């Protein structure tokens, strides 16, 4: 019997788990995929939005502004990269009134550090902008993070403090039994819990319906991206948006915390909650819209592309509510990442209000060592570690400079990686210019060795994604 079961191990579910792990509770996290951060958290814009976009008075605006204010302290505590790089919402002369309206909305939402810029100030800040842009909103509190790194750290810290993670747990039914719930997985496993937190992303409406709540629906909104090589990472210093539309904030151009340049996302509503395919039409849209804002983008430096799905709710606002011991979170689309710490805080308040939390642990550890600490050490500090463990002196990923020791850590630290993409998200091995062309075979060998499984059993991203089917030559 668990006290609380969290359904969904994205960044919101992860932040909730980390927040609740400080209480003396038996806590579990149920995730339908083979790893955490596999939904919208794996593929989004990685922006900590300031809070100027959401409608005044909405729950989305409230959570965004509060979450943005909390993010620096949260990332510092969890050892996650954070860069307060600022953002610009740019406009042509005919869009001046729209940019001013966004500025006024931001002020009404309580966003600090907003400025309205004229052409000369704007182009002095970002020389690569389209010369025809004449005005902009500068949001000085906007920042960038790595969303899956934040999720991994939050879930890992919760696990270090006693929470249990159950992967490949696709919820198929929820039954109420007196004062508790039985949560059933498609593979037959069951979990008994007193309280449920539904943080299932694009599937939150489906999970809600299992508890008798059919008040909202979720439409997946496809967002495609292009990622450019690290040599393009300084092409802009700030995140560049255009004036938003009813479909979202539009195509952005932004540096990432790891030094790349990111373009996207598109915004297309679809029916399939699992369709993360990329399209030629999406790339054409990114090319055209990004070029409207920033001139001479080096599109020949694109090293990969990807697609994520946003959980667009029928209420057009965040849904966070409690009934009969079930806390439901729906429609947590952008700015869900920015809002995650505040949503976790809000869920904590809700559970406290129904006496579901109890006393705090005296043994709770709030801080977590950064996942990427080794590469940030001095040469002398690295050499000291290598003397104790030579694996840190063996480079596996040439593009990113990732060592065998770091990969082994990713395979043995909560939440441990079990496949090739899991190692990639935790260490950046395979994220460089060659996209894993050099390092993948060695990483597969390390996964097989550390988890005691056959080389041929290692997958790329969970069940069914076999990489090697057999040997073409003998053992020698």
HULIN-V820899 format. One record per backbone hydrogen bond with DSSP energy under -1.0 kcal/mol. CO is the residue of the C=O (numbers start at 0). NH is the residue of the N-H. E is the energy in kcal/mol with one decimal. If there is no record, write none. Layout:
co->[CO;CO]
nh->[NH;NH]
e->[E;E]
This chain:
co->[1;2;3;4;5;6;8;9;10;11;12;13;14;15;16;19;21;22;25;25;26;27;28;29;30;32;38;45;46;47;54;57;58;59;60;61;62;63;64;65;66;69;70;71;72;73;74;76;82;82;85;86;87;88;90;90;91;92;94;95;96;97;98;99;100;101;102;103;104;105;106;112;114;116;117;118;119;120;121;125;127;129;134;135;136;137;138;138;141;142;143;145;146;147;148;149;150;151;152;153;154;155;156;157;158;163;165;169;172;174;176;179;180;181;182;183;183;184;188;190;191;192;194;195;196;197;199;200;202;203;204;207;207;208;216;218;219;220;221;222;224;225;226;226;228;229;231;238;239;240;244;247;251;252;253;255;259;260;261;262;263;267;273;278;279;280;281;282;283;284;285;286;287;289;292;296;297;298;300;303;305;307;309;309;311;312;318;320;322;324;325;326;327;329;330;334;335;338;339;340;341;342;343;344;345;346;347;348;350;351;358;369;373;377;378;379;380;381;382;383;384;388;389;390;390;393;396;396;401;401;402;403;404;405;406;408;408;409;418;419;420;421;422;423;427;431;433;435;438;439;440;441;442;443;444;445;446;447;453;454;457;458;459;461;464]
nh->[193;194;27;196;29;198;36;13;14;15;16;17;18;19;20;22;360;24;2;3;163;5;165;7;168;167;41;144;48;142;57;61;62;63;64;65;66;67;68;69;70;73;74;75;76;77;79;367;84;143;238;138;240;136;133;134;94;95;98;99;100;101;102;103;104;105;106;107;108;110;109;139;137;135;121;122;123;124;125;128;294;132;90;116;88;114;86;141;85;47;82;149;150;151;152;153;154;155;156;157;158;159;160;162;161;28;30;185;183;181;179;176;192;174;190;171;172;187;184;182;1;180;4;326;6;328;202;203;206;207;208;210;212;211;313;311;269;309;267;307;305;262;302;303;231;232;234;87;252;89;247;244;263;239;261;258;255;227;253;225;251;221;275;282;283;284;285;286;287;288;289;290;291;293;129;298;300;301;228;226;224;222;220;311;218;315;329;327;325;195;322;197;320;318;332;338;339;342;343;344;345;346;347;348;349;350;351;352;355;354;23;372;376;381;382;383;384;385;386;387;388;391;392;393;404;403;400;401;395;396;406;407;408;409;410;411;412;416;422;423;424;425;426;427;430;434;436;439;442;443;444;445;446;447;448;449;450;452;456;457;466;419;420;464;459]
e->[-1.9;-1.5;-2.1;-2.7;-3.3;-2.2;-2.6;-2.9;-2.2;-2.1;-2.4;-2.4;-2.0;-2.5;-1.6;-2.0;-3.0;-2.2;-2.4;-1.6;-2.3;-2.8;-2.9;-3.1;-3.1;-3.0;-1.2;-1.9;-1.1;-1.7;-2.0;-2.0;-2.8;-2.4;-2.4;-2.0;-2.8;-2.6;-1.8;-1.6;-1.5;-2.1;-2.9;-2.0;-2.3;-2.1;-2.9;-2.3;-2.1;-2.1;-2.0;-2.9;-3.4;-2.0;-1.9;-1.6;-2.0;-1.5;-2.2;-2.4;-2.1;-2.1;-2.1;-2.5;-2.2;-2.5;-2.0;-2.2;-2.0;-2.5;-1.2;-1.8;-3.2;-1.8;-2.4;-2.6;-1.4;-1.4;-1.8;-1.7;-2.7;-1.7;-2.2;-3.3;-2.3;-2.0;-1.6;-1.0;-2.2;-3.0;-2.3;-2.2;-2.1;-2.7;-2.2;-2.4;-2.9;-2.5;-2.5;-2.1;-2.5;-2.7;-1.1;-2.6;-2.0;-2.8;-2.6;-2.1;-3.1;-3.2;-1.4;-3.2;-2.5;-2.5;-2.0;-3.1;-1.3;-1.8;-3.0;-3.2;-3.2;-3.2;-2.1;-3.0;-3.1;-2.2;-2.2;-2.0;-2.4;-2.4;-2.1;-1.3;-2.5;-1.4;-1.9;-1.9;-2.6;-2.3;-1.7;-2.6;-1.4;-2.6;-2.7;-1.4;-2.1;-1.7;-2.1;-3.0;-1.8;-2.8;-1.7;-2.6;-1.8;-3.1;-3.5;-1.8;-1.9;-3.1;-2.4;-2.5;-2.7;-3.3;-1.1;-1.8;-2.1;-2.0;-2.3;-2.6;-2.3;-2.9;-2.5;-1.4;-1.0;-2.6;-2.9;-2.1;-2.2;-1.5;-2.1;-2.6;-2.8;-2.7;-2.0;-1.4;-3.0;-1.2;-2.4;-3.1;-1.7;-2.1;-2.0;-3.1;-2.0;-2.7;-2.2;-2.0;-1.1;-2.8;-2.3;-1.9;-2.4;-2.7;-2.1;-1.8;-2.2;-2.7;-2.2;-1.9;-2.8;-1.4;-2.8;-1.1;-1.5;-2.5;-2.4;-1.6;-1.7;-2.6;-2.0;-1.1;-2.5;-2.1;-2.1;-1.3;-1.6;-2.3;-1.4;-1.3;-3.2;-1.9;-1.7;-2.6;-2.0;-1.9;-1.3;-1.2;-1.2;-2.5;-1.8;-2.0;-2.5;-1.5;-2.5;-2.3;-2.1;-1.3;-1.3;-1.8;-2.3;-2.6;-1.9;-2.1;-2.5;-2.4;-2.4;-2.9;-2.1;-1.8;-1.7;-1.1;-1.3;-2.3;-2.9;-2.0;-2.5]
